[in-house]
Amino acid sequence: MSKRGVVKQSIGYSCNQIFVFRPGSFPTLTATMIKLPRFLPFFGMETIWMESSLTGNTRKMRALSWKNHLFFFLFLFPMLHGCSQENSGAFEKVESMNETMNQGTLKIATFGGGCFWCTEAVYSELRGVDKVVSGYAGGSAVKPTYADVCSGKTGHAEVIQLTYDPSVISFAEILEVHWKTHDPTTLNRQGGDVGTQYRSVIFYHDDEQKKIAEASKSAATESGLWDAPIVTEIKPFDVFYPAEEYHQDYFSQNPEQGYCVAVVAPKVEKFRKAFQEKLKSNGSK
């Protein structure tokens, strides 16, 4: 992520981006990511950090300091409002997630099984899954950054939060993929990734998910799928913080990155072979 007052290149793609606030939302602000034209700073603008609440999660974001209000309303406002609909990011994903949840047709699942680059890549291809967002859950700190979580001091796990259509795929089927695409027997590690942030964990959102998770864990244990005892935690969901923008869709955006080639790609290929009939590519969402 860029430092205060700086817009710089992020991993794998352009990060000359800002957040603007939608009309009619003040003082409760929601954000839309748009491209920042390179000429704008010359018109008395700067990149700043702000605190904003979006769907219950508070994070830092880039925004513009409007030094010239007349210039903004006469020129920038129409331009930004028009182009804001064309871009999306981690905040847009979470906002869309809550909008669809309000329709009462989709459900949410939150869980971790090691590096979220891997789990996001797997579940993004699963039929019935509508959206996948990488993030952090299960810790004590508010608004943790990736560096905070990697320090192991916040107590957060790297997780994904997904929305899924229960008429297409059940929570039990989602957990079946979970057991078969990571090692739930290694405490606080997945392969070479070591630390509490890589622990295997399921955060249930209601009593029904809790019962299904416990039953699924017992079934996985009895099946003999793993020789060692399963150490996956089953915990009540508290709060989910979306990870930084460059973590979202990481594998699809950076397929040639070293970790993706060595770790993520083999895991995704294994998943595709084991669950071929459940892939989006073999049917509708």
Beta strands, then each sheet from edge to edge (+ up, - down):
strand 1: 17-21
strand 2: 31-35
strand 3: 47-54
strand 4: 57-64
strand 5: 107-113
strand 6: 129-137
strand 7: 157-164
strand 8: 189-190
strand 9: 193-194
strand 10: 200-204
strand 11: 233-236
strand 12: 240-242
sheet 1: 1+ 2-
sheet 2: 3+ 4-
sheet 3: 11+ 10+ 5- 7+ 6- 12+
sheet 4: 8+ 9-
end
